[in-house]
């Protein structure tokens, strides 16, 4: 099954360690939204030099997780997205667990359509 997986990570005053976390799943996402609830572009600019599947959303103040997730959901419902992977700045995948996660999405019998299709 071919499907579109979009990810989002919500950041608030992150350390540079977040780059290592993001790199455990960025290659498996068709698009990764990086949402800043606070200051800075440094991490986005570093990742943008290496990856072309990044979209950036900036909030000048901390809008909270729910606000940011709803914002991404609104964006992706217009783009034929099948699944949304939500991450925070301290989360990562270990080893090949992200690849196994993505394979498990393909192995589920969705009955001809995706159960959680975001349309």
C-alpha distances in whole Angstrom, upper triangle without the diagonal:
4,6,10,12,16,19,22,25,29,32,35,38,36,37,36,34,31,30,29,27,25,24,23,20,20,18,15,15,15,18,21,23,27,29,33,35,38,39,38,36,36,33,31,33,33,29,29,31,28,25,24,21,24,25,28,30,34,36,39,40,38,36,34,31,30,31,29,26,27,27,24,22,24,23,19,20,21,18,15,14,11,13,16,18,21,24,27,30,30,27,25,23,24,23,20,19,17,15,15,14,11,10,11,9,5,8,9,10,10,12,10,10,10,13,14,13,16,17
4,7,10,13,16,20,23,26,29,33,36,33,35,33,32,29,28,27,26,23,22,21,18,18,16,13,13,12,15,18,21,24,27,30,33,36,37,35,33,34,30,28,30,30,26,26,27,25,22,20,18,20,22,25,27,31,33,37,37,36,34,32,29,29,29,27,24,25,25,21,20,22,21,17,17,18,15,12,11,10,11,15,16,20,22,26,28,29,26,24,22,24,23,20,19,16,14,15,14,11,11,12,10,8,11,12,13,12,14,12,11,11,14,15,13,15,16
4,7,10,13,17,20,23,26,30,33,31,32,31,30,27,26,26,23,21,21,20,16,16,15,12,11,9,12,15,17,21,23,27,29,32,33,33,30,31,28,26,28,28,24,24,26,24,20,19,16,18,19,22,24,27,30,33,34,32,30,29,26,25,26,23,20,21,21,18,17,18,17,13,14,15,12,9,8,6,8,11,13,17,19,23,25,26,23,22,20,23,23,19,18,15,14,15,13,10,11,12,9,8,12,12,13,12,14,12,11,9,12,12,10,12,13
4,6,10,13,17,20,23,27,29,28,29,28,27,24,23,23,21,18,18,18,14,13,13,10,8,6,9,11,14,17,20,23,26,29,30,29,27,28,25,22,24,25,21,20,23,21,17,16,12,14,15,19,20,24,26,30,30,29,27,26,23,22,23,20,17,18,18,14,14,16,14,10,12,13,9,7,5,5,6,9,11,14,17,20,22,24,21,20,19,22,22,19,18,15,14,16,14,11,13,14,11,11,15,15,16,15,17,16,13,11,14,12,10,10,12
4,7,10,13,17,20,23,26,24,26,25,24,20,20,20,18,15,16,15,11,11,11,8,5,6,7,9,11,15,17,21,23,26,27,26,24,25,22,20,22,22,19,19,21,19,16,15,11,13,14,17,18,22,24,27,28,26,24,23,20,20,20,18,15,17,17,13,12,15,13,10,12,14,11,10,6,6,5,6,7,11,13,17,19,20,17,16,16,19,19,17,15,12,12,14,11,9,12,13,10,11,15,15,17,16,19,18,15,12,14,12,11,11,13
4,7,10,13,17,20,23,21,23,23,22,18,18,19,16,13,14,14,11,10,11,9,5,6,5,6,8,11,13,17,19,22,24,23,21,22,19,17,20,20,16,16,19,18,14,13,10,10,10,13,14,18,20,24,24,22,21,20,17,17,17,14,12,14,13,9,10,12,11,8,11,12,10,10,7,8,6,5,6,9,11,14,16,18,16,16,16,19,20,18,17,13,14,16,14,12,15,16,13,15,18,18,20,19,22,21,18,15,16,13,12,11,14
4,7,10,13,17,19,18,20,19,18,15,15,16,13,10,12,12,8,8,10,9,6,8,6,5,6,9,11,14,17,20,21,20,19,20,16,15,18,18,15,15,18,17,14,14,10,9,10,12,13,16,18,21,22,20,19,17,14,15,16,12,10,13,13,9,10,13,12,10,13,15,13,14,10,11,8,5,4,6,7,11,12,15,13,12,13,17,18,17,15,12,14,16,13,12,16,16,14,17,20,20,22,21,24,24,20,17,18,15,15,13,16
4,7,10,13,16,15,17,17,17,13,14,15,12,10,13,13,10,10,13,12,9,11,8,5,4,6,7,11,13,16,17,17,16,17,14,13,16,17,14,15,18,17,14,15,11,9,9,10,10,13,14,18,18,16,15,14,11,12,13,9,8,11,11,8,10,13,11,11,14,16,15,16,13,14,11,8,6,5,6,8,10,13,12,12,14,18,20,19,18,14,17,19,16,15,19,20,18,20,23,23,25,24,27,27,23,20,20,17,17,15,18
4,6,10,13,11,14,14,14,10,11,13,10,8,12,12,11,10,14,14,12,14,11,8,6,5,6,9,11,13,15,15,14,15,12,11,15,15,13,14,18,17,15,16,13,11,11,10,10,12,13,16,16,14,14,12,10,12,13,9,9,13,12,10,13,15,14,14,17,19,18,20,16,17,14,11,9,6,5,5,6,10,9,11,13,17,19,19,18,15,18,20,17,17,21,21,20,23,25,25,28,27,30,30,27,23,23,20,20,18,21
4,7,10,10,13,14,14,11,13,15,12,11,15,15,14,14,17,18,15,17,14,11,8,6,5,6,7,10,12,13,13,15,12,12,16,16,15,16,20,19,18,18,16,13,12,10,9,10,11,13,13,10,10,9,7,10,10,7,8,12,11,10,13,16,15,16,19,20,20,22,19,20,17,13,12,8,7,5,6,10,11,13,16,19,22,23,21,18,22,23,21,21,25,25,23,26,29,28,31,29,33,32,29,26,25,22,22,20,23
4,6,6,10,11,12,9,11,14,12,11,15,16,16,15,19,19,18,20,16,13,11,7,6,5,6,8,9,10,11,12,10,10,14,15,14,16,19,19,18,19,17,14,13,11,10,10,10,12,11,9,11,10,9,13,13,10,12,15,14,14,17,19,18,19,22,24,23,25,22,23,21,17,15,12,9,7,6,9,11,14,17,20,23,24,22,20,23,25,23,23,27,27,26,29,32,31,34,33,36,36,33,29,29,26,26,24,26
4,5,9,12,13,11,13,16,14,14,18,19,19,19,22,23,21,23,20,16,14,11,9,6,5,6,8,9,11,13,11,13,16,17,16,18,21,22,21,22,21,17,17,14,12,11,10,11,9,7,10,9,10,14,13,12,14,17,16,16,19,21,21,22,25,27,26,28,26,27,24,20,18,15,13,9,8,11,13,16,20,23,26,27,25,24,27,29,26,27,31,31,30,33,35,35,38,36,39,39,36,32,32,28,29,27,29
4,7,10,11,10,13,16,15,15,18,20,20,20,24,25,23,25,22,19,16,13,11,8,8,6,7,8,10,11,10,12,15,15,16,18,21,21,21,23,22,19,18,15,14,12,12,12,11,10,13,13,14,17,17,15,18,21,20,20,23,24,24,25,28,30,29,31,29,30,27,23,21,18,15,12,10,12,15,17,21,23,26,28,27,25,28,30,28,29,33,33,32,35,38,37,40,39,43,42,39,36,35,32,32,30,33
4,7,8,7,9,12,11,12,15,16,17,17,21,22,21,23,21,17,15,12,11,9,10,10,9,9,11,10,8,11,14,13,14,16,19,19,19,21,20,17,17,15,15,14,14,15,14,13,15,15,14,18,18,16,18,21,20,20,23,25,24,25,28,29,29,30,27,29,25,22,19,16,13,10,7,9,12,14,18,20,23,25,24,22,25,27,26,26,30,30,30,33,35,35,38,37,41,41,38,34,34,31,31,29,32
4,5,6,9,10,11,12,14,16,18,18,21,23,22,25,22,19,18,14,15,13,14,13,12,11,12,10,9,12,14,13,14,17,18,18,19,22,22,19,19,17,18,17,18,18,18,16,19,18,18,22,22,20,21,25,24,23,26,28,27,27,31,32,31,33,30,31,28,24,21,19,16,13,9,10,13,14,18,19,22,24,24,23,26,28,26,27,31,32,31,34,36,37,40,39,43,43,40,36,36,33,34,32,35
4,5,6,8,10,11,12,14,16,16,19,21,21,23,21,17,17,14,15,14,16,15,13,11,11,9,7,10,12,10,11,14,15,15,16,19,19,17,18,17,18,18,19,20,20,19,21,21,20,24,24,21,22,26,25,23,26,29,27,27,31,32,30,32,29,30,27,24,21,19,16,14,10,11,14,14,17,18,20,22,23,21,24,27,26,26,29,31,31,33,35,36,39,39,42,42,39,36,36,33,34,32,35
4,5,6,7,9,10,12,14,15,17,19,20,23,21,17,18,15,16,15,17,17,16,15,15,12,10,13,14,12,12,16,17,16,17,20,20,18,20,18,20,20,21,22,22,20,22,21,20,24,24,21,22,26,25,23,26,29,27,27,31,32,31,32,29,29,26,23,20,18,14,12,9,9,11,11,14,15,17,19,20,19,22,24,23,24,27,28,28,31,33,34,37,37,41,41,38,35,35,32,33,31,34
4,5,5,6,9,10,12,12,15,17,17,19,17,14,14,11,13,12,14,15,15,13,13,11,8,10,13,11,11,14,16,15,15,18,17,15,16,15,16,17,18,20,19,18,20,18,17,20,21,18,19,22,22,20,23,25,24,23,27,28,27,28,25,26,23,19,16,14,11,9,6,7,8,9,12,14,17,18,18,17,20,22,21,21,25,26,26,28,30,31,34,34,37,37,35,31,31,28,29,28,31
4,5,5,6,9,11,10,13,15,15,18,16,13,14,11,14,14,16,17,16,14,13,10,7,9,11,8,7,11,12,11,12,15,15,13,15,14,17,17,19,21,21,20,22,21,19,23,23,20,20,24,22,20,23,26,24,23,27,28,26,27,24,25,22,20,17,16,13,12,9,10,11,10,13,14,16,17,18,16,19,21,20,21,24,25,25,27,30,31,34,34,37,37,34,31,32,29,29,28,31
4,6,5,7,10,10,12,15,15,18,17,15,16,14,17,17,19,20,19,18,16,14,11,13,14,11,10,14,15,13,13,17,16,15,18,18,20,21,23,24,25,23,25,23,21,24,25,22,22,26,25,22,25,28,26,25,28,30,28,29,25,26,23,20,17,16,13,13,10,10,10,8,10,11,13,15,15,14,17,19,19,19,22,24,24,26,28,30,33,33,37,37,34,31,32,29,30,29,32
4,5,6,8,9,12,13,14,17,16,13,14,13,15,16,18,19,19,18,17,15,12,13,16,14,12,15,17,15,14,17,16,15,17,17,19,20,21,23,23,21,22,20,18,21,22,19,19,23,22,20,22,25,24,23,26,28,26,26,23,23,20,17,14,13,10,9,7,7,6,5,7,9,12,13,13,12,15,17,16,17,20,21,21,24,26,27,30,30,34,34,31,28,28,26,27,26,29
4,5,6,6,9,11,11,14,12,9,11,10,12,14,17,18,18,17,15,14,10,11,13,12,9,12,14,12,11,14,12,11,13,14,16,17,20,22,22,20,21,20,17,20,21,17,17,21,20,17,20,22,21,20,23,24,22,23,20,20,18,15,12,11,9,9,8,9,8,7,9,11,13,14,14,11,14,17,16,16,19,20,20,22,25,26,29,29,32,32,29,26,27,24,24,23,26
4,5,5,7,10,11,13,13,11,13,12,16,17,20,21,21,19,17,15,12,12,14,12,9,12,13,10,10,13,12,12,15,16,18,20,23,25,25,24,25,23,21,24,24,21,20,24,23,20,22,25,23,21,25,26,24,24,21,21,19,17,14,14,12,13,11,12,11,8,9,11,12,12,13,11,13,16,16,15,18,20,20,22,24,26,29,29,33,32,30,27,28,26,26,25,28
4,6,8,9,10,14,14,12,15,14,17,19,22,23,23,22,20,19,15,15,18,15,13,15,17,14,13,16,14,14,17,18,21,22,25,27,27,25,26,24,21,24,25,21,20,24,24,20,22,25,24,22,25,27,24,24,21,20,18,16,13,13,11,13,12,12,9,6,5,7,8,9,9,7,10,12,12,13,15,17,18,20,22,23,27,27,30,30,28,25,26,24,24,24,27
4,6,5,7,10,11,9,12,13,16,18,21,23,23,22,20,19,16,15,18,16,13,15,17,14,12,14,12,12,15,16,19,21,23,26,26,24,24,22,20,22,23,19,18,21,21,17,19,22,20,18,21,23,20,20,17,17,14,12,9,11,10,12,12,13,10,7,7,10,11,10,9,6,9,11,10,10,13,15,15,17,19,21,24,24,27,27,25,22,23,20,21,20,24
4,5,5,8,8,7,10,11,14,17,20,22,22,20,18,17,14,12,15,13,10,11,13,11,8,10,8,8,12,14,16,19,22,24,25,24,24,22,20,22,22,19,18,20,20,16,18,21,18,17,20,21,18,19,16,17,14,13,10,12,11,13,13,14,12,10,10,13,14,13,13,10,11,14,13,12,15,18,17,18,21,23,26,25,28,28,25,22,24,21,21,20,23
4,6,8,9,9,13,14,18,20,23,25,25,23,21,20,16,15,17,15,12,13,14,11,8,10,8,10,14,16,19,22,25,28,29,27,27,26,23,25,25,22,21,23,22,19,20,23,20,18,21,22,19,19,16,17,15,14,13,15,14,17,16,18,15,13,12,14,14,12,13,10,10,13,13,11,14,17,16,17,20,22,25,24,28,27,25,22,24,22,22,21,24
4,7,9,9,13,15,18,21,24,26,27,25,23,22,19,18,20,18,15,16,17,14,12,13,10,12,15,18,20,23,26,29,29,28,27,26,22,24,25,21,19,22,21,18,19,21,19,17,19,21,17,17,14,14,12,12,10,13,13,16,17,18,15,13,11,13,13,11,11,8,7,11,10,8,11,13,12,13,16,18,21,21,24,23,21,19,20,19,18,18,21
4,5,6,10,12,15,19,21,24,25,23,21,21,18,16,18,18,14,14,17,14,11,11,8,9,12,15,17,20,23,26,27,25,24,23,20,21,22,18,16,19,18,14,15,18,15,13,16,17,14,14,11,11,10,9,8,11,12,15,16,18,15,13,13,16,16,14,14,10,11,13,12,9,13,15,13,14,18,19,21,20,24,23,20,17,19,17,16,16,18
4,7,10,13,16,20,23,25,26,24,21,22,19,17,19,19,15,14,17,15,11,10,6,9,11,14,17,20,23,26,27,26,25,24,22,22,22,19,17,19,18,14,15,17,14,11,14,15,11,12,9,11,10,10,11,13,15,18,19,21,19,17,17,20,20,18,17,14,13,16,15,12,15,17,14,15,19,20,22,20,23,22,19,17,19,17,16,15,17
4,7,10,13,16,19,22,22,21,18,19,16,14,16,16,13,12,15,14,10,9,5,6,7,10,13,16,19,23,24,23,22,21,19,20,19,16,15,16,15,11,13,15,12,10,13,14,11,12,10,12,11,10,10,12,13,16,17,19,18,17,17,20,21,19,19,15,16,19,17,14,18,19,17,18,22,22,24,23,26,24,21,19,21,18,16,15,17
4,6,10,13,16,18,19,18,15,16,13,11,14,14,11,11,14,13,10,9,6,5,6,8,11,14,17,20,21,20,19,18,16,17,17,13,13,15,14,10,13,15,12,11,15,15,13,15,12,14,12,10,9,10,10,12,13,16,14,14,15,18,20,19,18,14,16,19,16,15,18,20,18,20,23,23,26,24,28,26,23,21,22,19,18,16,18
4,6,10,13,15,16,15,13,15,13,10,13,14,12,12,15,15,12,11,9,6,5,6,7,10,13,16,17,16,16,15,13,15,14,10,10,12,10,8,11,12,10,10,14,15,13,15,13,15,13,10,10,10,10,12,12,16,15,15,17,21,22,22,21,17,19,22,19,18,22,23,20,22,26,26,28,26,29,28,25,22,23,20,19,16,18
4,7,10,12,13,12,10,12,9,7,11,12,10,11,14,14,12,13,11,7,6,5,6,8,11,14,15,14,14,14,12,15,14,10,11,14,12,10,13,15,13,14,17,18,17,19,17,19,16,13,12,11,10,10,10,14,14,14,17,20,22,22,21,18,21,23,21,20,24,25,23,25,28,28,31,29,33,32,28,25,26,22,22,19,22
4,6,9,11,11,10,13,11,9,13,15,13,14,17,18,16,16,14,10,9,6,5,6,8,11,11,10,10,10,10,12,11,7,9,12,10,9,13,14,13,14,17,18,18,21,18,20,18,14,13,11,11,10,10,14,15,16,19,23,25,25,24,21,23,26,23,23,26,27,25,28,30,30,33,31,34,33,30,26,27,23,23,20,22
4,6,7,8,8,11,10,9,12,14,14,15,18,19,18,18,17,13,11,8,6,5,6,8,9,8,9,10,10,13,12,9,12,14,12,12,16,17,16,18,21,22,22,24,22,24,21,18,17,14,13,11,10,14,16,18,21,24,27,27,26,23,26,28,26,26,30,30,28,31,34,34,36,34,37,37,33,30,30,27,26,23,26
4,7,9,11,14,13,13,16,18,17,18,22,23,21,22,20,17,15,11,9,7,5,7,6,4,6,7,9,12,10,8,12,14,12,13,17,18,17,19,22,23,24,26,24,26,23,19,18,15,14,12,12,15,17,19,23,26,29,29,28,25,29,30,28,28,32,32,30,33,36,35,37,35,39,38,35,31,31,27,27,24,27
4,7,10,12,13,13,15,17,18,19,22,23,22,23,22,18,16,13,11,8,6,5,5,5,9,10,12,15,14,12,15,17,16,17,20,21,20,23,25,26,27,29,27,29,27,23,22,19,17,14,13,16,19,21,25,28,31,32,30,28,31,33,31,31,35,35,33,36,39,38,41,39,42,42,38,35,35,31,31,28,30
4,7,9,11,11,13,15,16,17,20,21,21,22,22,18,16,13,12,8,8,7,8,9,12,14,16,19,17,15,18,20,18,19,23,23,22,24,27,28,28,31,29,31,28,25,23,21,19,16,14,17,20,22,26,28,31,32,31,29,32,34,32,32,36,36,35,38,40,40,43,41,44,44,40,37,37,33,33,30,32
4,6,8,9,10,12,13,14,16,18,18,19,20,16,15,12,11,9,10,9,11,12,15,16,18,21,19,17,20,22,20,20,23,24,22,24,28,28,28,30,28,30,28,25,23,21,19,17,14,17,20,21,25,27,29,31,30,28,30,33,31,31,35,36,34,37,40,40,42,41,44,43,40,37,37,34,33,31,33
4,6,5,6,9,10,10,13,15,15,16,16,13,12,9,10,9,11,11,14,15,17,18,19,21,20,17,19,22,19,19,22,23,21,23,26,26,25,28,26,29,27,23,22,20,18,17,15,18,20,21,24,26,28,29,29,26,28,31,30,29,33,34,33,35,38,38,41,39,43,42,38,35,36,33,32,29,31
4,6,5,6,9,10,11,13,14,16,17,14,14,12,13,12,15,15,17,17,20,20,21,24,23,20,22,24,22,21,25,26,24,25,29,29,28,30,28,30,28,25,23,21,19,17,14,17,19,20,22,25,26,27,28,25,28,31,29,29,32,34,33,35,38,39,42,40,44,43,40,37,37,34,34,31,33
4,5,5,6,8,10,11,12,14,15,12,12,11,13,12,15,16,17,17,19,19,19,22,21,18,20,23,21,19,23,24,22,23,26,27,25,28,25,27,25,22,19,18,16,14,11,14,16,16,19,21,23,24,24,22,24,27,26,25,29,30,29,31,34,35,38,37,40,40,37,33,34,31,31,29,31
4,5,5,6,9,10,10,11,12,8,9,7,10,10,14,15,17,17,18,19,18,21,20,16,18,21,18,17,20,22,19,20,24,24,22,25,22,25,23,20,18,17,15,15,13,16,17,17,19,22,24,24,24,21,23,27,25,24,28,29,28,30,33,34,36,35,38,37,34,31,32,29,28,26,28
4,6,5,7,9,10,11,13,10,11,10,13,13,16,17,19,20,22,22,22,25,23,20,22,24,22,20,24,24,22,23,26,26,24,27,25,27,26,23,22,21,19,18,16,19,20,20,22,24,26,26,27,24,26,29,28,27,30,32,31,32,36,37,39,38,41,40,37,34,36,32,31,29,31
4,6,6,7,9,12,13,11,13,12,15,16,19,20,22,22,24,24,23,26,25,22,23,26,24,22,25,27,24,24,28,28,26,28,26,28,26,23,21,21,19,18,15,18,19,18,20,22,23,24,25,22,24,27,26,26,29,31,30,32,35,36,39,38,41,40,37,35,36,33,32,30,32
4,5,5,6,9,10,8,11,11,14,15,19,20,22,22,23,23,22,24,24,20,21,24,22,19,22,24,21,21,25,25,23,25,22,24,22,20,18,18,16,16,14,16,17,16,17,19,20,21,21,19,20,24,23,22,25,27,26,28,31,32,35,34,37,36,34,31,32,29,29,27,29
4,5,5,6,8,7,9,10,13,15,18,20,22,23,23,24,23,25,24,20,21,24,21,19,22,23,20,20,24,24,21,24,22,24,23,20,19,19,18,18,17,20,20,19,20,23,23,23,24,21,22,26,25,23,26,29,27,28,32,33,36,34,38,36,33,31,32,30,28,26,28
4,6,8,11,10,13,13,17,18,22,23,25,26,27,27,26,29,28,24,25,27,25,23,26,27,24,24,27,27,24,26,25,27,26,24,22,23,21,21,19,22,22,21,22,24,24,24,25,23,23,27,27,25,28,30,29,30,34,35,38,37,40,38,36,34,35,33,31,30,32
4,7,10,10,13,14,18,20,23,25,27,27,28,28,26,29,28,24,25,27,25,22,25,27,24,23,27,26,24,25,23,25,24,22,20,21,20,20,18,21,20,18,19,21,20,20,22,19,20,24,23,22,25,27,27,27,30,32,35,34,38,36,34,31,33,31,30,29,31
4,6,7,10,12,16,18,22,24,26,26,26,26,24,26,26,22,22,24,22,19,22,23,20,19,23,23,20,22,20,21,20,19,18,18,18,19,18,20,19,17,18,20,20,19,21,17,18,22,21,19,22,25,24,24,28,29,32,31,34,33,30,28,30,27,26,25,27
4,6,9,11,15,18,21,24,26,26,26,26,24,26,25,21,21,23,21,18,21,22,18,17,21,20,17,19,18,20,19,18,18,19,19,20,20,22,21,20,20,23,23,22,23,19,19,23,22,20,23,25,24,24,28,29,31,30,33,31,29,27,29,27,25,23,25
4,7,10,14,17,20,23,25,24,24,24,22,23,22,19,18,20,18,15,17,18,15,14,17,17,14,16,14,16,16,14,14,16,16,18,18,21,19,18,18,21,21,20,20,17,17,21,19,17,20,22,20,21,25,26,28,27,30,28,25,23,25,23,21,20,21
4,7,10,13,16,19,21,21,20,21,19,20,20,16,16,18,16,13,16,17,14,14,17,17,15,17,15,18,16,14,14,14,14,16,15,18,18,17,18,21,22,21,21,18,19,22,21,19,22,24,22,23,27,28,30,28,31,30,27,24,26,23,22,20,22
4,7,10,14,17,19,18,18,18,17,18,17,13,14,16,13,10,14,14,11,12,15,15,13,16,15,17,16,14,14,14,15,16,16,19,19,19,21,24,25,24,24,20,22,25,23,21,24,26,23,25,28,29,31,29,32,30,27,25,26,23,21,19,20
4,7,10,13,15,15,15,16,15,17,15,12,13,15,12,11,14,15,12,14,17,17,16,19,17,20,19,16,16,15,15,15,15,18,19,19,21,25,26,26,26,22,24,27,25,23,27,28,26,28,31,31,34,31,35,33,30,27,28,25,24,21,22
4,7,10,12,12,12,13,13,14,12,9,11,13,9,9,13,13,11,13,16,17,17,20,18,21,19,16,16,15,15,15,15,19,19,20,23,26,29,28,27,24,26,29,26,25,29,29,27,29,32,32,34,32,35,34,30,27,28,24,23,20,22
4,6,9,10,10,12,13,15,12,10,13,14,11,12,16,16,14,17,20,20,20,23,22,24,23,19,19,17,17,15,15,19,20,22,25,28,30,31,29,26,29,31,29,28,32,32,30,33,36,35,38,35,38,37,34,31,31,27,27,23,25
4,5,7,7,10,12,13,10,9,13,14,11,13,16,16,16,18,21,21,22,25,23,26,24,21,20,18,17,16,16,19,21,23,26,30,32,33,31,28,31,33,30,30,34,34,32,34,37,37,39,36,39,39,35,32,32,28,28,24,26
4,7,9,12,14,16,13,12,16,17,15,17,20,20,19,22,25,25,26,29,27,30,28,24,24,21,20,18,18,21,23,26,29,32,35,35,34,31,34,36,34,33,37,37,35,38,41,40,42,40,43,42,39,36,36,32,31,28,30
4,6,9,12,14,12,12,15,16,15,17,20,20,20,23,25,26,27,30,28,30,28,24,23,20,19,17,17,20,22,25,28,31,34,35,33,31,34,36,33,33,37,37,35,38,41,40,42,40,43,42,39,36,35,31,31,28,30
4,6,9,11,10,9,13,14,14,15,18,19,19,22,24,25,26,29,26,28,25,22,21,17,17,14,14,17,19,22,26,29,32,33,31,29,32,33,30,31,34,34,32,36,38,37,39,37,40,40,37,33,32,29,29,26,28
4,7,8,6,7,10,11,11,13,15,16,17,19,21,22,24,26,24,26,23,20,20,16,16,14,15,18,20,23,26,29,32,33,31,28,31,33,29,30,33,33,31,34,36,35,37,35,38,38,34,31,30,26,26,23,25
4,6,6,6,9,10,11,13,15,16,17,19,21,23,24,26,23,24,22,18,17,14,14,12,13,16,17,20,23,27,30,30,28,26,29,30,27,27,31,30,29,32,34,33,35,33,36,36,32,29,28,24,25,22,24
4,6,5,6,9,10,11,12,14,16,17,18,21,22,23,20,21,18,15,14,10,10,9,12,14,14,17,20,24,27,27,25,22,26,27,23,24,27,27,25,28,30,29,31,29,32,33,29,26,24,21,22,19,22
4,5,5,6,9,10,10,12,14,15,16,19,20,22,19,20,17,14,14,11,13,12,15,17,17,20,22,26,29,29,26,24,27,28,24,24,28,27,25,28,30,28,30,28,31,31,27,24,23,19,20,17,20
4,6,5,6,9,10,11,13,15,16,18,19,21,19,21,19,15,16,13,14,14,16,19,19,22,25,28,31,31,28,26,29,30,26,26,30,29,27,30,32,30,32,29,32,32,28,25,24,21,21,18,19
4,5,5,6,9,10,11,13,14,16,17,19,17,19,17,13,13,11,12,11,14,17,17,19,22,25,28,28,26,23,26,27,24,23,27,27,24,27,30,29,31,28,31,31,27,24,23,20,20,17,19
4,5,5,6,9,10,11,12,15,16,17,14,16,13,10,10,8,10,11,14,16,16,18,20,24,26,26,23,21,23,24,21,21,24,23,21,24,27,25,27,25,28,27,24,21,20,16,16,13,16
4,5,5,6,9,10,11,13,15,16,14,16,14,12,13,11,14,15,18,20,20,22,24,27,30,29,26,24,26,27,23,23,26,25,23,26,28,26,28,25,27,27,23,20,20,16,16,12,14
4,5,5,6,9,10,12,14,16,14,16,15,12,14,12,15,15,18,21,20,22,24,28,30,29,27,24,26,28,25,24,27,27,24,27,29,28,29,27,29,28,25,22,22,18,17,14,15
4,5,5,6,9,10,11,13,11,13,12,9,11,10,12,14,16,19,18,20,21,25,27,26,24,21,23,24,21,20,24,23,21,23,26,25,27,24,27,26,22,19,19,16,15,11,13
4,5,5,6,9,10,11,10,11,10,8,11,11,14,16,19,21,20,21,22,26,28,27,24,21,23,24,21,20,23,22,19,22,24,23,24,21,24,23,19,16,16,13,12,8,10
4,6,6,7,10,12,11,13,13,12,14,14,17,19,21,24,23,25,26,30,32,30,28,25,26,28,24,23,26,26,22,24,27,26,27,23,26,24,21,18,18,15,13,10,10
4,6,6,7,10,10,13,13,11,14,14,17,19,21,24,23,24,25,29,30,29,27,23,25,27,23,22,25,25,22,24,27,26,27,24,26,25,21,19,20,16,14,11,11
4,5,5,7,6,9,9,8,12,13,16,18,21,23,22,22,23,26,28,26,24,21,22,23,20,18,21,22,18,20,23,22,23,20,23,21,18,15,16,13,11,8,9
4,6,6,6,9,10,10,14,15,18,21,24,26,24,25,25,29,30,28,26,23,24,25,22,20,23,22,19,20,23,22,22,19,21,19,16,14,15,12,9,6,5
4,6,8,11,13,13,17,18,21,23,26,29,27,27,28,31,33,30,29,25,26,27,24,22,25,25,21,22,25,24,25,21,23,21,18,16,18,15,12,9,7
4,6,9,11,12,15,17,20,23,25,27,26,25,26,29,30,28,26,23,23,25,22,19,22,23,19,20,23,22,23,20,22,20,17,15,17,15,12,9,9
4,6,9,11,15,17,20,23,26,28,26,25,25,28,29,26,25,22,22,23,20,17,19,20,16,17,20,19,19,16,18,16,13,12,14,12,9,7,7
4,6,8,11,14,17,20,22,25,22,22,22,25,26,23,22,18,18,20,17,14,17,17,14,15,18,17,18,15,18,16,13,11,13,10,7,6,7
4,7,10,13,17,20,23,25,22,21,20,24,24,22,20,17,17,17,15,12,14,14,10,11,15,13,14,12,14,13,10,7,9,7,5,6,8
4,7,10,13,17,19,21,18,18,17,20,21,19,17,14,15,15,12,10,13,12,9,11,14,13,15,13,16,16,12,9,10,7,7,7,10
4,6,10,13,16,18,15,15,15,19,21,19,17,13,15,16,13,11,15,14,12,14,17,16,18,16,20,19,16,12,13,10,10,8,12
4,7,10,13,14,12,12,12,16,17,16,14,11,13,14,11,10,14,14,12,15,17,17,20,18,22,22,19,15,15,12,13,12,16
4,7,10,12,10,11,12,16,19,18,15,13,16,17,13,14,17,17,15,18,21,20,23,21,25,25,22,18,18,14,15,14,17
4,7,8,6,8,10,14,17,17,14,12,16,17,14,15,18,18,17,20,23,22,25,24,28,28,25,21,21,18,19,18,21
4,6,6,9,12,15,18,19,17,15,19,20,17,18,22,22,21,24,26,26,29,28,31,32,29,25,24,21,22,21,24
4,6,8,12,15,18,19,18,16,19,21,19,20,24,24,23,26,28,28,32,31,34,35,32,28,28,25,26,24,27
4,7,10,13,16,18,16,15,19,20,18,20,23,23,24,27,28,28,32,31,35,35,33,29,29,26,27,26,29
4,7,10,13,15,13,12,16,17,15,17,20,20,20,23,24,25,28,28,31,32,29,26,25,23,24,23,27
4,7,10,11,10,9,12,14,13,14,17,18,18,21,23,23,27,27,31,31,29,25,25,23,24,24,27
4,7,8,6,6,9,10,10,12,14,15,16,18,20,21,24,25,29,29,27,24,24,22,24,24,27
4,6,6,8,10,11,11,14,15,16,18,20,21,22,26,27,31,31,30,26,27,25,27,27,31
4,6,8,9,10,11,13,14,16,18,19,20,22,26,27,31,31,30,27,28,26,28,28,32
4,6,5,6,9,10,11,12,15,16,17,19,23,24,27,28,27,24,25,24,25,26,29
4,5,5,6,9,10,10,13,14,15,17,21,22,25,26,25,22,22,21,23,24,27
4,5,5,6,9,10,11,13,14,16,20,20,24,24,23,19,20,19,20,21,24
4,5,5,6,9,10,11,13,15,18,19,23,23,22,19,20,20,20,22,25
4,5,5,6,9,10,10,13,16,18,21,22,21,18,19,19,20,22,25
4,5,5,7,9,10,11,15,16,19,20,19,16,16,16,17,19,22
4,5,5,7,9,11,14,14,18,18,17,14,15,15,15,17,20
4,5,5,6,9,12,14,17,17,17,14,16,16,17,19,22
4,5,5,7,10,12,15,16,15,13,14,14,16,18,21
4,6,6,9,9,13,13,12,10,11,11,12,15,17
4,6,8,9,12,12,12,10,12,13,13,16,19
4,6,9,12,13,13,12,13,15,16,19,21
4,6,9,11,11,9,10,12,13,17,19
4,5,8,9,9,9,12,13,17,19
4,6,5,5,6,9,10,14,15
4,6,7,8,12,12,16,17
4,7,9,12,11,15,15
4,6,9,8,11,11
4,6,5,9,10
4,6,9,11
4,6,9
4,6
4
